[in-house]
């Protein structure tokens, strides 16, 4: 899957993360902060191959509605974004990926 960078958070002081990408299959890829599986915000109903990232609201606002099934409002004006884990080739295309970050593919195409 080939991804194209769309935008990053307005509060990023360097690099391009957290960020939003468009994939050539029409899905979005959201790059954000990795959550620990023992975090109190970790969903208990993840399917195999799914994970969650946390991003500032401005990464997804205007693209996805707040009631999108893959989003959950978290603390400090952020969202938890749930999606499919990326394959290695797609993961390698992410820009300025920090050690505490990963990305998810949103396969549900509901948008605002």
C-alpha positions in Angstrom: 0.0 0.0 0.0 1.4 3.4 -0.9 0.6 6.4 1.4 0.6 10.1 0.8 1.2 12.6 3.6 -1.8 14.9 4.2 -1.1 16.9 7.3 0.4 16.9 10.8 -0.7 18.3 14.1 -0.4 22.1 14.4 1.5 21.7 17.7 4.3 19.7 16.3 7.6 21.5 16.9 9.6 19.2 14.6 9.0 16.5 12.0 5.7 15.4 10.8 4.1 13.5 13.6 1.4 12.8 14.7 0.1 12.9 11.1 -2.6 11.9 8.7 -2.0 10.1 5.4 -4.2 8.9 2.5 -3.6 5.4 1.2 -3.9 4.4 -2.4 -6.7 2.0 -1.4 -8.9 5.0 -0.2 -8.3 4.4 3.5 -6.6 6.8 5.9 -3.5 6.1 8.0 -3.1 7.8 11.3 0.3 8.2 12.9 0.3 8.8 16.6 1.6 7.9 20.0 1.6 4.3 20.9 -0.4 3.2 24.0 0.7 0.6 26.5 -1.6 -2.4 26.6 -1.9 -2.0 30.3 -3.0 1.6 30.0 -6.4 2.5 31.5 -7.5 3.8 28.1 -6.7 0.6 26.2 -9.8 -0.9 24.6 -10.6 -4.5 25.8 -12.2 -5.6 22.5 -9.4 -5.2 20.0 -9.4 -7.8 17.2 -6.2 -9.6 16.2 -4.1 -7.3 14.1 -5.6 -4.1 15.6 -4.0 -1.5 17.8 -4.6 2.0 19.0 -2.8 5.3 18.7 -3.4 8.6 20.5 -3.4 11.9 18.5 -4.2 15.6 19.0 -7.7 16.4 17.9 -6.6 18.5 14.9 -5.1 15.5 13.2 -8.5 13.9 12.6 -11.0 16.8 12.9 -12.7 17.8 9.7 -11.9 14.4 8.2 -13.7 12.1 10.6 -16.8 12.9 12.7 -16.4 12.8 16.5 -18.7 9.8 16.5 -16.7 7.8 14.0 -16.6 4.2 15.2 -12.7 4.1 15.2 -12.4 7.2 17.3 -12.8 7.8 21.0 -12.3 11.1 22.8 -9.5 11.0 25.3 -8.0 13.5 27.7 -6.4 16.8 26.9 -8.1 17.4 23.5 -6.9 14.1 22.0 -8.5 11.1 20.3 -7.8 7.4 20.6 -7.8 6.0 17.0 -8.3 2.3 16.6 -7.3 0.5 13.4 -5.4 -2.2 11.6 -1.7 -2.6 12.2 0.4 -1.7 9.1 2.6 -4.1 7.2 6.3 -3.4 7.2 6.4 -1.8 3.7 3.7 0.7 4.6 5.2 1.4 8.0 8.5 2.2 6.4 6.8 5.1 4.5 5.9 7.0 7.7 7.6 10.4 8.2 9.7 11.2 11.2 8.4 8.2 13.3 9.5 8.6 16.9 10.3 5.5 19.1 7.0 6.0 21.0 4.9 6.2 17.8 3.2 3.8 15.4 0.3 4.1 12.9 -3.0 2.4 12.1 -5.1 2.0 9.0 -8.7 3.0 9.3 -10.6 0.5 7.1 -14.0 2.0 8.0 -14.7 4.7 5.4 -17.3 6.7 7.4 -16.3 10.4 7.3 -17.8 13.6 8.5 
